[in-house]
Amino acid sequence: MIVDNHYIACRYVASKYYSFVPEEIDIAIKDFQSILENHGYHSDGRMFFSILSDPTDEVMNAEIFLPIWEDHFTIQDKEQVNFHSYLLIKPMIMTRVIEDFDEQSQIKYWELIDYLQRNRLKQRTPIFVEFKNSHLGRKYIEMSVGF
């Protein structure tokens, strides 16, 4: 199921570009978290990323986003971390993956692209992937794209 009228909105977001094989995304996330922690910043627990490469590529290029509690940000340029005081991506369409994440993520990716094409919408952003937890503690993924 595709949901329209979706958006992503966050205050105080740090981001960093990474290249990795999809199975090693956790390594990239942990590296980014450690960079922020080493500089005294604290993630608010949310995390999402944008897929900047073709989903069939062996190596994924992505921008990882970590909202932080701090409203100021200063990190040396060598770390190549970006800061957004406010991030809003709107309008978007969204779908959810609630199980079998590896297989279903590929299927849902192409469902989003197909929906854009069928409705003659122009893709204006990369695909975004947000890791979430339900009020019962169940993990799921929201995949969305701006048009």
KEMIMI-153322 format. One line per 2 residues: number of its first residue (from 1); for each residue x, y, z of C-alpha. Coordinates in nm, 2 decimals. Example, Ala and Ser with C-alpha at 12.3 -4.5 7.8 and 13.67 -1.06 7.14 Angstrom:
1> 1.23:-0.45:0.78 | 1.37:-0.11:0.71
END
This chain:
1> 0.00:0.00:0.00 | 0.13:0.34:-0.10
3> 0.04:0.64:0.12 | 0.05:1.00:-0.02
5> 0.07:1.32:0.18 | 0.37:1.19:0.36
7> 0.67:1.41:0.47 | 0.99:1.39:0.68
9> 1.05:1.68:0.92 | 1.32:1.70:1.18
11> 1.51:1.97:1.37 | 1.89:1.95:1.43
13> 2.00:1.68:1.19 | 2.35:1.57:1.13
15> 2.43:1.38:0.80 | 2.72:1.21:0.64
17> 2.77:1.04:0.30 | 2.89:0.67:0.31
19> 2.96:0.40:0.05 | 2.91:0.04:0.17
21> 2.78:-0.30:0.08 | 2.42:-0.32:0.20
23> 2.50:-0.59:0.46 | 2.74:-0.35:0.63
25> 2.51:-0.05:0.68 | 2.53:-0.11:1.05
27> 2.90:-0.04:1.04 | 2.84:0.29:0.87
29> 2.57:0.39:1.12 | 2.80:0.30:1.41
31> 3.09:0.49:1.26 | 2.87:0.80:1.22
33> 2.73:0.77:1.58 | 3.08:0.74:1.71
35> 3.20:1.05:1.53 | 2.91:1.25:1.68
37> 2.96:1.10:2.03 | 3.34:1.18:2.01
39> 3.25:1.54:1.95 | 2.99:1.56:2.23
41> 2.67:1.53:2.03 | 2.38:1.30:2.13
43> 2.15:1.13:1.89 | 1.78:1.15:1.97
45> 1.74:0.78:1.88 | 1.60:0.83:1.53
47> 1.79:0.74:1.21 | 1.72:0.74:0.84
49> 1.91:0.74:0.52 | 1.87:0.82:0.15
51> 1.97:0.58:-0.12 | 2.18:0.77:-0.37
53> 2.28:0.48:-0.59 | 2.10:0.23:-0.80
55> 1.94:-0.03:-0.56 | 2.09:-0.31:-0.77
57> 2.45:-0.19:-0.74 | 2.68:-0.40:-0.53
59> 2.80:-0.09:-0.33 | 2.54:0.14:-0.20
61> 2.60:0.52:-0.18 | 2.38:0.68:0.09
63> 2.35:0.98:0.31 | 2.28:0.88:0.67
65> 2.08:1.13:0.88 | 2.09:1.13:1.27
67> 1.87:1.39:1.45 | 2.06:1.52:1.75
69> 1.95:1.70:2.07 | 2.19:1.99:2.04
71> 2.08:2.30:1.85 | 2.44:2.41:1.76
73> 2.70:2.22:1.57 | 3.07:2.25:1.50
75> 3.28:1.96:1.37 | 3.61:1.98:1.18
77> 3.57:1.98:0.81 | 3.78:1.66:0.78
79> 3.49:1.46:0.93 | 3.27:1.57:0.64
81> 2.95:1.59:0.85 | 2.67:1.82:0.75
83> 2.42:1.99:0.98 | 2.06:2.09:0.90
85> 1.89:2.31:1.16 | 1.56:2.20:1.00
87> 1.50:1.94:0.74 | 1.17:1.91:0.56
89> 1.10:1.69:0.26 | 0.75:1.73:0.13
91> 0.54:1.61:-0.06 | 0.62:1.24:-0.05
93> 0.47:0.90:-0.10 | 0.55:0.63:0.15
95> 0.52:0.25:0.20 | 0.60:0.03:0.50
97> 0.81:-0.29:0.53 | 0.71:-0.48:0.85
99> 0.89:-0.81:0.80 | 1.15:-0.99:0.58
101> 1.33:-0.65:0.54 | 1.59:-0.75:0.29
103> 1.35:-0.90:0.04 | 1.06:-0.67:0.09
105> 1.27:-0.35:0.07 | 1.36:-0.44:-0.29
107> 0.99:-0.50:-0.37 | 0.87:-0.18:-0.20
109> 1.14:0.03:-0.37 | 1.01:-0.07:-0.71
111> 0.65:-0.02:-0.59 | 0.73:0.34:-0.51
113> 0.90:0.40:-0.85 | 0.61:0.23:-1.03
115> 0.35:0.45:-0.84 | 0.54:0.77:-0.95
117> 0.54:0.65:-1.31 | 0.17:0.54:-1.32
119> 0.06:0.88:-1.16 | 0.30:1.08:-1.38
121> 0.48:1.22:-1.09 | 0.84:1.34:-1.12
123> 1.08:1.19:-0.86 | 1.25:1.49:-0.69
125> 1.44:1.31:-0.41 | 1.62:0.99:-0.36
127> 1.44:0.71:-0.18 | 1.45:0.76:0.20
129> 1.45:0.47:0.45 | 1.34:0.54:0.81
131> 1.38:0.28:1.09 | 1.09:0.29:1.33
133> 0.93:0.11:1.63 | 0.56:0.07:1.69
135> 0.41:0.15:2.02 | 0.43:-0.22:2.09
137> 0.81:-0.22:2.02 | 0.78:-0.39:1.69
139> 1.05:-0.27:1.43 | 0.95:-0.17:1.08
141> 1.08:0.05:0.80 | 0.91:0.33:0.61
143> 1.04:0.39:0.26 | 0.94:0.72:0.10
145> 1.03:0.94:-0.20 | 0.96:1.31:-0.27
147> 0.78:1.42:-0.59
END
